[in-house]
Amino acid sequence: MDSEANFNLDAIKYIIRNTPIGHLKDCIDNLKAIIGPNFLEEQAIKSELAKYEEDHFKSVNFNDDKILISKFNKDSDNFYHDQSRKIKISLSPLSENIDLIKDLDQEELDKLNFR
């Protein structure tokens, strides 16, 4: 049976959405073992993983501190803002590494109303 070609995106999204906090890595590893790793390339799955991380307030290491990942500090370009450091970051779901760091200028800071 070619399970990689027959996986159901809605079922996988449901499993991810209902995974308890702290068990996402194990869940993804189990799904990889069952259906193969190709499901992680689907945009719908990437979006569901990003939403999971936002809903569960994932934090990412930045120097000796952490940056909170949340739908409340996310902009329309999928950057997460940290007003105290005056930066915005971009990262991939399931990654602990920051893909892109940009400084916020004063105009952007004035437009933000997260606080």
Secondary structure in CASP SS format (residue, H / E / C, confidence):
PFRMAT SS
TARGET T0000
AUTHOR 0000-0000-0000
METHOD secondary structure of the structure
MODEL  1
M C 1.00
D C 1.00
S C 1.00
E C 1.00
A C 1.00
N C 1.00
F C 1.00
N C 1.00
L H 1.00
D H 1.00
A H 1.00
I H 1.00
K H 1.00
Y H 1.00
I H 1.00
I H 1.00
R H 1.00
N C 1.00
T C 1.00
P C 1.00
I C 1.00
G C 1.00
H C 1.00
L H 1.00
K H 1.00
D H 1.00
C H 1.00
I H 1.00
D H 1.00
N H 1.00
L H 1.00
K H 1.00
A H 1.00
I H 1.00
I H 1.00
G C 1.00
P H 1.00
N H 1.00
F H 1.00
L H 1.00
E H 1.00
E C 1.00
Q H 1.00
A H 1.00
I H 1.00
K H 1.00
S H 1.00
E H 1.00
L H 1.00
A H 1.00
K H 1.00
Y H 1.00
E H 1.00
E H 1.00
D H 1.00
H C 1.00
F C 1.00
K C 1.00
S E 1.00
V E 1.00
N E 1.00
F E 1.00
N C 1.00
D C 1.00
D E 1.00
K E 1.00
I E 1.00
L E 1.00
I C 1.00
S C 1.00
K H 1.00
F H 1.00
N H 1.00
K E 1.00
D C 1.00
S C 1.00
D C 1.00
N C 1.00
F C 1.00
Y E 1.00
H E 1.00
D E 1.00
Q C 1.00
S C 1.00
R C 1.00
K C 1.00
I E 1.00
K E 1.00
I E 1.00
S E 1.00
L E 1.00
S C 1.00
P C 1.00
L C 1.00
S C 1.00
E C 1.00
N C 1.00
I E 1.00
D E 1.00
L E 1.00
I E 1.00
K E 1.00
D E 1.00
L C 1.00
D C 1.00
Q H 1.00
E H 1.00
E H 1.00
L H 1.00
D H 1.00
K H 1.00
L C 1.00
N C 1.00
F C 1.00
R C 1.00
END
